[in-house]
Amino acid sequence: MVAIYARQSIDKKDSIFIDTQIELCKRQLPDGTPCVVYPDKGYSGSNINRPEFQRLLEDVKSGKIDRIITYRLDRISRSVLDFANLVDLFNKHGVSFNSTQEQFDTGTPIGRAMLTIVMTFAQLERETIQIRIRDNYYARGKKGMYLGGPPPFGFRKTEIRTEQGRLKLLEPNPDTVETLVRIFRMYGEDMMSLCAIAKQFNSEAVWAPKGSHWDSSKVSRILRNPAAAQSSAELYHYYRSRGIRFTNDIADFAGVAARGIHLLRRKCELAAP
């Protein structure tokens, strides 16, 4: 039986849709040739943990498949190691592999060598994109730009126009900032426990993040988030003592009013005023 495998991570203007991939694969077959289609939509090619692809592998192991067609090699996998193991599996079960865009005969040594070279460059491209995205992520954080995801409790997103385009920043949320200030005052000045703070807010019918009830863990997460803290040299040394690596010099934290801190994974970045 001939198997057609198609994969699409996300819908983008420059991506080829699954239906188009399947149609291009079917053109490789004589009219009337029976085939089974295995489509995975919304899954990355960085690994092979995809439901339809796993079903395809099970059918390969059970001897149901003798040929696999895909639009491009990277539809199968972007990992050289995964792809090498897959080629070994296909050869073990007598399954040939074809792509509509790259022509390789996996039954010959030169074909397998060329296939490895192509997959090596596919993985290099993926890793280069990941590095570029990571570097841009930290560069945006250093400028004080908001980096996505739900805003911290007590804040909301705002957008400004600059010479670089539209930038998203954080600003106090008038609906929740008073509660945020109360949390720090109750904990730092009134010496209330986390449970006591949660109990107090629940008794007042003050909603926690996402409209839920308060508990000690929610209060703790808010207190630990540095977004509400004003930058200072003391705060710099505090996080340094706990293993946080800073991209900004301590001079950026000393004597600067109305600035906050972005905690980016294992790095701490200075936010915009």
N, C-alpha and C positions, 0 to 999 in steps of 0.2 A: 504494500500500500504506500502511496505517496503522501507525505505530510507537508503541509504548508504552515510555516510559523511566521507570525507577524507580531510586532511589538511597537507601542507608542507610549512614551513617557507622559507627555502632556500635549494638549492641543495648542499649537503655535502656527503662525502664518507660514513659517519657513519649514515646518515639519510635514512629512508625508503621512497621510491618514492610513489607518489600518486597512480600510476597504480598498484603497488604492494599492497598498502593498500586496494584498491578496490577489487583486486583479492582475498585477504585473507578474506574480508568481505563476498564476494559471496559464499565462501566455507561453510559458516554457513547456507546457504539456500539450500533447496531441489532443484534439477535440474528443471529448467523451471519456478522457482518462479519469477514473475515480480518484478522489483525494479527500483527506481529512484536514480541516483547518483548526489551528491552535492559536487563538488571538489573546494577547495580554495587553490590556490598555491601562495606563497609569502606573507602569512599573519601570524602574530604572534598569539599565543594562550593566550596572556595576557588580551585580551578582546574579545567580541563577534561581533565587528564591521567588519564583513566579508560578502561580497556580497552573496555568495552561502549559507552561514549559515543563513543569514537573510531570504533568500528565503525559506530555510527549515523551519524556525520558522513560516513564514506566512502560509506554507502548513500544518503545525501542527495545527495552530489556526483555519484553515478553515476545519479541519477534514479529510484531504486527507491522512494523515500518521497515521499508527497504530503501527509501529515498526521502531526503529532507530538502525542501526549497525555501529560501527566505529572500527578502528584498536586498538586504545587505548583511555582511558578516556581523556588524555591530548590533544587529537586531537580536542575535543570539547571545552575545556577551561582549563587554568591553574589557574583560579581564583576560590577560594572556594565559595565566595559569588555569583559569576555568575553561577557557577555550581549548587549551592543549588536552586537558582531561576529557573534554567532550569529544574531541576528535578521536582519542584513543577508544572511548566508549563506542562511538559510531563504527570505527574499524573492527572492533571486537565482535559486533553484532552484524557486520556486513552491510552497514547503512552508508550510502553515498550522500554527499552534502554538496549543495549547489546554491549559488547566489545569482540574482538577476543582474547585479552590478559588477561583481568580480567573478572572473572565470578561473576556477581552480579545479584540478583533478586531485582530490584527496587520496586517491589510490596510488599515487606516485610519490617518490621521495622529494622531487623538486616541487611538486604541488604542495606538499605539506610544509616545506621550507618557506615557500612564498606566502603561504597562509599565515605562518608564524610571524613573518616580517610585517605583514599588513596589520595583524592584531597588535603587534608591539607598538606600531605608530598610533593605532586607535586608542590604546591605553595611555600613551604619552599625551595625546590630545586631551583626553579626559582629565588627567592629572594636572595638565597645564591650565585648563579652565578652572579647576578647583583652586589652584594657587592664586589665580587672578581674582577670583571671587572673594577669597579670604583676604587678600591684600586690600581690595577695594572696601571690604567690610570694616577693617580696622582703620583705614584712612578716613572713611565717613564718620566713624565714631570719634576720631581725634578732633574732627571739626565740630563736634557737638551735635551731629545730625542723629535723628531717631532712626534706629536700625531695624524696625519692624517688630511684629508681635503685639500683643495687648499692652497698652501703657501701664506702668506701675500704678498701684492704688494711690489715689490722690492727684493724679495727673491725667491729662488728655493730650492728644496729638494736635498740633497746629502746623500750618504750612505758610512759608514765607517765600518771596521771590528774591533771588539774588542774581549776580552776574553769571553764576554757574547753573542757574535754573531754579526750579522749585525745590525747596528743602523742607523736610519735616522735622520739627522739634517738639519738645515736651513743654507744657505749661501747666500751672496749677488748675485742677478741675474744681470749679466753684461748688459742685455738688458733693464732693468727697474730701476736699482738702482740709476742711475743718475737723473731720473725723481723724484724718491722718495726723494732724497737729495734736489732737487729744490723745492719741495712742502714745506718742512720744512723751507727752507731758505726764500722762498717768503712769507710764513705766519709769521714766527718768526722774521725775520730781515727786510724784506721790508714792513711788516704790510699790506699785500694785503688781501682782503676779500676772502672768499671761492668762491664766484661767479666770482671774478676777476681772481683767479687762474684757475678755470675751463675754463673761456673764453680765457685766454692766451694759454692754452694747446690746446684747440680746434682750435684756429687760427693757431697754429703751426703744426696741424695735428698729435699731439702726442696722441697715443691711451690710453684710460683708461683701467682698468682691464677688461678682457674678450673681448678686442677689441672693446669696446663701446666708446661713446663720454663722455666727462667729464661733471659733474654737481656738485653743492655744496655738495650734500649728499655723493658722492664718495670721494671727497676731505676730508670731515669731518671724514668719517670712517677710512681713512688712517692716519689722524692726531691723532685720538683717540686710534689707535692700538699700544700697548706698545712694539710690537715686534721690532720696529726700534729704541727704546730708549735704551741708555746705562744705566746699573744699577748704582744706587747711593743711598746714604742715603736720599737725598732730594726726589728722586722718591719714595722711600719706604714710607716716611712720607706723600707724596702727595696722594698715593693710600690708605694708612691707613685712612687718613682724609675723604675719600669718601666711607668708609665701606668695602673695599676689605680686606679679611683675607689672611695673608701670611703663608706659611708653612716653609719658610726660616727665619732665624734670621736676624736682621738688619746688623750683621757683614758680612753676605754674600753679601751685597750690597755696603758696604763702601770700597773704595779703590781697587775695582776689575775692571780691564780694560777689554774691549772687551767682555762683557757679556750683554745678553739681558734679556727680561722678557717674560714668557709665562703667559697669562691670561686664566685660566682654570675655566670656569663658574664663581663661586664666589671666586675662590682662585687665588693667584698670585704666580707663581713659578719662581725660578731662573733658567735661561737657561745655557747650557754649552757654554764655550768659543768657 
